[in-house]
Amino acid sequence: MKQRFFLLDGEWNVIHLPERPNGFAVFIIGDQNHFVDHSTSFWLQNAGRKHYVDSFLQHGYTVYYSNLYGRSWGSPKAVTLAKRLYHIVMKEEILNDSIHILAEGMGALVGLELMESMDDKIRSVCMLNPCLDLASYMNQEQENKLFYKRISKEVMNAYEWSEDQFGSHIECLPTIQDRKAITPVKIWISTGEHTYQSKQLGRKYEESRKDHAPIQLLIHVNEKRYGIANGICQFFEQHELSL
């Protein structure tokens, strides 16, 4: 696998290059525990995620992603870094300037922000068990006190809020209903109990876009997750007819 690791604002990033490029790029935005360091990444070490990377490369996609400050929860600085990374990739590689995005879990929050501010540069978006609305997600998790406390600290660190600011600031974050982008979106949500929030928010997002930009929402069983990579590539290819 031909790849290049590099630093940007102190964060490690990687570009994977296909043997037979098709001229399009996929930007992967990972979940809470995903990482990139100087020589490897979660998407290389985890067999399931590497299957996605390998599938994209086999289809000719240039694949890139970033550590994005770790547990960024869609923070403004993570979105800014994602935009900077986009421009660097476009400058260094010969690619169509309209990219695809694959976002998982927490990474969907950055993906949604990119869709709003860079909609002409986002060709299509696929999401896996996405967190689509941070305030709603936090509200649903309040019963799990230990988990809620940990996530609250992560969000405060990511957004650089004080504890006093947390309650008021998080309620001001964009909701699903605030999202106006019409980028083609397809969402896969697994059937496990731990993805309950994704299912609830996914259905809300589906409902909010049904009149102006319908999305495809699929519920799948975990055993079939390895077949999703081909479905993602097919969805990407459907939105490459216009250059």
N, C-alpha and C positions, 0 to 999 in steps of 0.2 A: 504494500500500500504506500503510495507516494503522498507524503504529508509534510506540513510545515508548521511548527509551533513558534509563536512569537508573543511578546509582551505588548500590551497597550494599557496605559494608565495603571501599571502595576498588576494587571490581570492577564492570565495566560489565555491564549486563543489558538485555535488550530484550523487549518484548511486541509481537507482531504481532496486529492485530485484524481479523477477517473482516468483510465487508460484511453477511453474513447469519449471525449467530452461531447455533450449534446448542446452546450452553449448556455445552459441554465444552472442556477445555483439554488441550493436548499440551505436555509439558515435554521439550525436546530437551537431551540431555546429550552433548556432543561428544567427539571424540577428541583426540589429542596436539597436533595443529597447528591445531585450531579455536580461534577467538578471537571476542571481542566488544569493540569499542571505543566511542567516544562517538557514532559516526554510522553504523557498518557492522559487518559480521560475516562470518566465513567462510561461514556459511549463506546469505548474500546474494551474496557475490562468486563462489562456486563454482557453476557452472551446474547440476551434478548435485544439490547440496544445496538450491539454491534451488527446484529442481523439487519437492522434498519439501515445503518451506515453502508454496509456491504451491498444491500439491495439498491440504494440510491446510486452508488458508484457504478454498479453493474448496468444501471439504466443510463449512465453517462452524466449524472449530476455532479457538479462540484459542491462539496459539503463543507460548511464551516460552522463554528460555534465558539462560545466564550465562557469563561468562568463567571463573568458578570457579577462580580462581588459576592459570589456565593448565594446565600439566602436573601435575595434582593426584594422579593415580593412586589415586583413591578415598580420599584422606586424610580424617581426621575433620573438619578445618576445612572441606573442600569439601562434605562431607555436611551439616554444620551450616549453611553458607551456602545450600545447596539447600533445606533445610527453611525457613529464613527467607524465601527468595524465594517459596516456595509460599504461605506465610501472607500475604505482601504482595500477591501476585496474587489470592488469594481475597478479601482485604479490599477491593481496589480494583476488581475486576471482578465482574460478576454471572455466576457460574459454578457448576456442580455441583462440590461439594468433593472429589469422587473423580476423579482425573486419569489420563490416559494418559501413558506415557513412551516416547520413542524414544531409545535410547542407542547410540552408535557407539564401537567400539574400547575405549579406556581408560574412556570414560564409563560403560560397563556396571558398573564397580566401584562408582561412586556409586549407580547404579540398583539394584544388588543390596542395598546398605545401606538405601536408602529402602524397598525391598520388605520388609526385615526389620523396620524400626522404624515404618513408616507403612503397613502392609499394608491397613488399612481405608480409606486415602485414595488407594491406587493401584489403578486400575480394570483396567488391562492394561499390558503392557510388550512393546515390539518392540525387537529388537537387531540391529545390523549388524556383522558381523565382531567380535564382542565379546571383550574380555579378561575372563574370568570368574573367574580365580584367579591373583592376582598372584604368589604364591610359585612356583606351577607354571610360570607364564609366564617368570619370571626364570630358573628352573632350565633351561628349554628353550633359553634364549638364551645360556647361558654359553659355548658354542663360538664365538660371534661376539664376540670380546673387546672390540672398540671399541664396538659397540652396547651390550653388557652394561655396560661402564663408564659410558657416558652415561646409560643408564636407571637404573643404581644411584644416580648422583648426583641425578637427578631425583627418585627415590623418597625418598632421604634428605632432600632439601630440602623435599619435600611433607609428609613425616611428621615433620620436625624431629628426625631421628635423627642421632647421631654415627656416624662410620665404624665405631667399635667396637661400636655397638649394632645395626648393620644386619643382620648374619647371624642373630642370635638373634631380633630383633624380627620380621623378615619371615617367619620360620617359624611365628610365632604368629598370623599373619593368618588370617582365616576361609578355609576351603577350600570347594570346591563341595559337599562332603558336609555341611558345617556349615549350609548354607542351608536354612531350614525354611519360608520363605514359600510360599504356594500361589497367588500372583498368576498369572493367565494370562500365558503368555510365548510369543512366537513369534520365532525366530531365523533370520536370513538370513546365510549364509556364502558368500562368492564362491569360485571355483575356483582362484584364483591361488596360487602357491607362498607368497607373503608372508602368507597367511592360514592356514598350516598349524597354528599354535598355536590359532587360533580353532576350527578343525575338531576337533582333538583334545579341547580343553576343552569344546566344544559337545556332543560325543558323551558325555563324562563327565557333564555336567550333565543331559543327556537321560536317561541311565541312572539317575542319582541321584534323579530325580523321577518315574520311570515308575510307581511304585506309589501315590504320594499326590497328585501334581499334574502329569500329563504335559504336556510342552511340545511345540511344533511346531518341528522343526529342518529347514530347507530349504537345500540346496546349489544355488547358481545360477551361471551364467556371467556374466561382467562385462557382456557385451553386452545382457543383459536387465535390468540394474539400474534402468533408468528405469521399468520396469513394477512395481517393488516398492512405490512410493508408493501405488498403488491397492490393492495387497494389504494394506498397513498400515492404510489407512482402513477396509477391509472387516473386518479383525480388530478394530479399535477399535469399529466399529459393532456387532459381535457381542456386545460386552460393555457395551452401553449399555441393554439391555432393563430392567435393574433400576436405578432411580435412587437 
